Structures are given as structure tokens and as C-alpha cells.
Amino acid sequence: MGDRMKFQPISLDLKDRLVPHYHAFSGRSCQHSFVSSYCMAGKYGDEVCLEDGFLFTHRSLRSTDSERIYLFPLGDMTEEAAVCRAVEKVLLDAHDHHARVTFRTVTEEAAKILQTHFADVFLTEEVRDYAEYIYTHDKLALLAGHEMAHKRYDLHTFERDYAGRYTVSVIQTPEQIGEILPFQEWWMEEKTEHEEDVQLEREDESIRLGLAHFFELGLSGIIVYVDGKMAGYAYGAPLSEDSYDVMIEKGNREIPDIYKVLNRDLVLFCCKEYAYINREEDLGVEGLRTAKLSYKPDILLRKFIAREKETYE
């Protein structure tokens, strides 16, 4: 039997220990985030192990008896020998459970290491739906240039039509969190009125968990009010010293261009010190892909899945 890694469920008690590691080695991926792993506990059941300079993540709620799901080990990717040892450690751990390995959130850099050193072990394939959209701060804050002229026009129209009627507030108090909860409940009712949507329900769980620990998690965000009523909110968290993850945006679609306002103003109010803004994946949703591409990403962070070729006996 191999030496099993000592995984433990991700918890707030681990935040101070893990956040510096995420920030150092995130690669600007929204999946490499303490906040994301913590808030999505109900979907992924992430449990973590920090050993030998690498952070290992096992997605317990996605694993089966025959297949264990891991994130690719997170550490210094320039030390290829150390990365290879970390991969071998995961293989031993999975085989000790009589299961094969599947890595998710494999970046292009990590995929190349697998293809170079573990080509006989893993089948690695790119998944376009999981690619992450990353923009420079100034692109989203200023919307400069000919390509963004229509977005500037829409925002100017909003500002003209709602002049003196709308305000933007940075989330700073528990009272503001208390205002968001009924809005989120209303938003969910509007969105799922006629049918069940498991994905939205999972997201709703993550939002409620994030809001419950908003300040402990280091989240930041804004609320937009129109005529004194909440019209939308948005929040996110740092991924690294230079990158910020926009995690949630929810708006009242009866108000034209509210999502453009949330998009720009979260960056303006909460992201001044970050050079790059990650707006996460489109998950293959056509409208979402069109919207994210329309902002002309500076980086499309390619993502791969790597599956162990042989079923382990």
C-alpha cells in the first residue's frame, strides 16, 4: 500500500495557511482559489493536502469508487522534476484507493508536462468550455477604442436615462449583505419559475455561503441601486497579487444594461490594484460565450482534462 495523502476538508481555519499558496501559484485560474473551493463545497467537496511545496486538491463529491478526481497539483511549475513527483504522488494515492486518476483544471503549462513526462499514463485533451476569460483592468474599466464604442454608448445611455436615480455602493457592512439576500432569492425565483435548474441551485448555495462569510473570506463587491431599490450586485476576490476573480454578478434584467454597469463598476470600485481581471468560464453557454468574447479578452486561459488511460485494478 502506498502512503496516502492526509486530505482534510477545506475550511475557514485553513484560509491563512492556503491563501498565500494560491496567490503565489494560481496561474490566474479562477479554479485555483481558496474562496472558490470553500464556497463550492456543496458541489465539489474539495479536500486539500499541502505537502512538499504543492497543494493537492481532491474533489470528493465528484469522485467514484473507480475514479478519483483531483485538481492538478498547485506549486512552482518551473521545477519540472518536483511537478513530476507531485503527479506520481497523486497516482500512488489514487491507486491505493484502487481507482484511476482524473485531473481537472489542467492549464496549458501543466498539460505540456503531462504530455512530455506522462504520455503513456494520461490522455490529455483540451476542453474549450472550461477556458477562462482574462482582461486587463483598463480594458474593462475604460472600455477604450473603436471595438468598445457600442458598450460605451450603452453605458452613457444608462447614465443619462437614470441620472440622479442610480447610485453605486461598495459592500462594507453586514446590513448590505442583509439587503442582498432577498434580492438573490427574488432573482432565483424569476430565473427558475418554470423549471428546476440544478446548476443555478448549486450556485445559489455557493452565493449564500460566500455572503455568510463575506468579510472573513476577503470578498469585495458593489450594489447598484435604481430609484432607491437594489438593481443588482457583484462581487469577487483576489486570485494573486495582480489578478482578481469576478465571481458573481446578478442584476434585474428589466433595467437595460444593468449587467454592463455591474461589469464596469465592480472593476472601477474594487479592482484598482489588480492588472488582470478573470471573468471565469462560459461552460459552453452560447449567450455567455458571446458576451465574454464581446469584451475582447486579452488572455483566453486554455484548460485541459487529463485521464489516466488504464483502469487501475
Order of alpha helices (4+ residues) and beta strands (2+ residues): beta-alpha-alpha-alpha-beta-beta-beta-alpha-beta-alpha-beta-beta-alpha-alpha-beta-alpha-alpha-beta-beta-beta-alpha-beta-alpha-beta-beta
